[in-house]
Amino acid sequence: QLQLVESGGGLVQPGGSLRLSCAASGFTLDDYYIGWFRQAPGKEREGVSCISANGGSTAYADSVKGRFTISRDNAKNTVYLQMNSPKPEDTAVYYCATGIRRPLQLFRQCLYERKYDNWGQGTQVTVSS
């Protein structure tokens, strides 16, 4: 089985921090760019951040730039999303996904949902005081 499993979600206060993990099983992440997406109730899923296969390129949604950091440890077959200073509007189910095996014209296109073909089940993040 080829699976992506998100973990690390939960309840966090504004100004706190949280680290989400995306772990692969049944395959390795080395050949994929990886994206984090989120979906809040009543809203469409949106791209949050993504990272290239070798970690050399990253992209962030404007709404999280400067607060969230994406990283990867290919030796552990895991991608992370460090969430610092989360805001209530960051409340959502967070998903990770593997990128399609086609080149991106511009790396920032990794924030588009259509650029992914393998998704995890998501982990809930709730930001509340």
N, C-alpha and C positions, 0 to 999 in steps of 0.2 A: 504494500500500500504506500502511496505517495501522499504525505500529509504535511500541512503546516498547522502548527498549534500555537496560538497566542496565549500568553499568560501575563500576570502582573497587574491586572486591572483591579479596581476596587474603589472604595470611597477615599477621597483625598480632599483636604481643605484648600481653599485658595491660598496661594503662597507656599504650599507644600511642594512635594515632588513625588514622582512616580516613575518607575521604569518598566516598560513593557518589553516582553521578549517574544520573538517569533522563532520557533524551533522547527527544523525540518526533520522528517523521518522518512526513510525509504529512498531518499535521494540526497544529493549534496547541493548546496546553494551557490557553489563557486561560479557557476556559469550563468547566473541570473542576476539582473538588477532586481531589487526588492522595494516594494512600496508599502507604506502605511496609509490606510484610508480610514475614514470614520463616518458613521451615520447616526445622526441624532433623530429622536422621534419626530415623525412628520416631515423629515427633510431627506434629500437625496444624499447618496454616498459621495464624499468628496475626498480628494487627495490631500494628504497631510505632509508627507515627506517620502523621499525615495533615495536609494543609494545604488551606485553602480556595482558591478560584480566584484571589482577589485577594491572598492571603497574609495576610489579616487574622485568620484563626482557625487555630489548630493544636491538635492533640491528640496525646497520648503514652500508650503503655502504661506502667503504673506501674513496670514492670521497667526501663525505659530513661529515665524522667524524670530530668532533671538531668544526663544523660550524652550523650544524643543530641539533635541539633537538626535540624529539618526547615526547609528554605527553598526558595524558588523564584525563578527569574529568567525571567519570561515572555518577555523580549526574546530570550533564548537558547533558549527553548522547553525548559527544563530544570528539573528538581526535584532537590534534593540532600538527602542524609542525612549529616550530620556525626556520626561516631561517636567520642566521646572516652571514654577509660578503659574500653575494651571488656573484657568478662569472657569466660571460656571458654564460659559458657552463652549468649553471644551468637552462637556459631558456628551458622551456618545458611546456606541459600540465601535471599538477599534479593530480593524482587520489588517492582516498582512497578506501579501500576494507576491507570486513570482512573475517576472516580466516575460512577455512573449519573446520567442527566439527570432526576432527581427530587429535590425538596427533602428535606433531612434534618430530622427533628423536633428533634433535638439534635445539635450538631456532633460530639460524641463518638461518635455512631453511625458515623462514618467509619472507625472501627476494626473494623467488621464486614465480613468478606469478602463478604457478600451485597450490599454497597453498591457493588460494582465490576463492570465488564463488559468491560474491556480490560486485558490483562495483558502484561507483558514476560516474557522467558524466565528471568530471574534471574541473579544474580551471587553466587558463593560467597564467604563471609567465614569465615575460620578464625582463631580467637583461641587462641593457644597460645604458651607460652614455649619 
